[in-house]
Amino acid sequence: MWWTVAGVVLTTAVATLGASTRAAAWTLAAVLVACAVARAVLPEPGPLAITVRGRWLDVTVQAGLAVLVGVLGTLLPAQ
């Protein structure tokens, strides 16, 4: 759970400390990719913060959200 919280804190820090919105979106996408990989490779029951349903459903949702956030981050205007 602490790694997930650290990823959210890192993303919030990137967003609030003057970095671009793209950088914050890409940071969140990277955190989601890391969560998807962790969920895919760690043994059951898996990390509690990212274990919701079945392994492959969790991995698919997290990877899909990573792609979506990455694409939206690319489409955001640079600030």
Secondary structure, 3 states (H helix, E strand, C coil): CHHHHHHHHHHHHHHHCCCCHHHHHHHHHHHHHHHHHHHHHCCCCCCHHHCCCCHHHHHHHHHHHHHHHHHHHHHCCCC
